[in-house]
Amino acid sequence: MELIKRPRRLRGGANLRKMVRETRMDKSSLIYPLFVMEGNGIQEEIPSMEGQYRYSLDRLPYKLEQLEKAGVNSIMLFGIPDHKDEVGSGAYAQDGIVQKALREAKSRFPEMYYVTDVCMCEYTSHGHCGVLCGHDVDNDKTLELLAKTALSHAQAGSDMIAPSDMMDGRVAAIRKELDLGGYTNIPIMSYAVKYASAFYGPFRDAAGSAPAFGDRKSYQMDFHNRREGMKEALMDIEEGADIIMVKPAMSYLDMVSEISKAVNVPVAAYSVSGEYAMVKAAAKMGWIDEERIIGEMAVGAYRAGAQIYITYFAEEIAKMMEEGRIG
Ligand code: PBG
């Protein structure tokens, strides 16, 4: 055979393969989602997310120490309040669970970077991501509460605000409130391209945030849509979003790819609870090689164009990077 091009030439040995790798990753681009709850001495495993826990404030330092050791220096905080009401007042309370966690964690681990999820669903008695008007979420009334929540996070020490509610105009509303409060330098990472997805199932178990009736389809996106994702991303950038997130990750890498080519802000991919649960369950059955699957999922997100990867596997991935097995 007279073959001029032989792609296999560049695959002949580990050194060479690594030299020509196209995707390089770094631990600093990982964000680990963390659930904090009221109470004392609690470290509760989430049944549908083996290996992931809800922590009470006093247990938080153990986890943060572990993360720092692994080289994971960014977390995203989710709060589990012990009181829910119609308007989700726990979300913006000065002594709300996330606000308390921020104060506590920041004083002990000032080197960590704290992103906070801004949404109402963990705090409303009906489990929807905003205040209701009849059976639907009232967009504009919800904006006021989201802005208030974001400001209270910033006041408690949040380094970055990540709104996940999917209300129209929330980035603008939050930006305005943060600026008025003097927090012009706190970035917003918008869950801009967030689909109504069954992949969030285990998270809703973890946070007790499943909607009491109906679903989230009147605010989260229909997963059949691609151009609408671009519309959401561009709108959020116009409103002042500093980083655009695509969520979930694995079944939505087309969106990561397309958006990362079209915009000039960093793009984040969130590998959500259902992705984590599937890997854990199949690995437990002995049907897949957990570590290699985790690596492929992570590299896939970066290869698609993500610069930031939010994942419950952050510690495992950091270890794989450290040992040179991926990236
Ligand atoms: C809050 C929120 C959700 C997730 C992140 N922020 C749940 C939802 O929209 O129902 C899901 C994260 C995951 O599944 O890991 N709205």
Residues whose N, C-alpha, C, O or C-beta is under 5 A from the ligand:
A	BS01	PBG	C119 C121 S164 F199 Y200 F203 V272 S273 G274
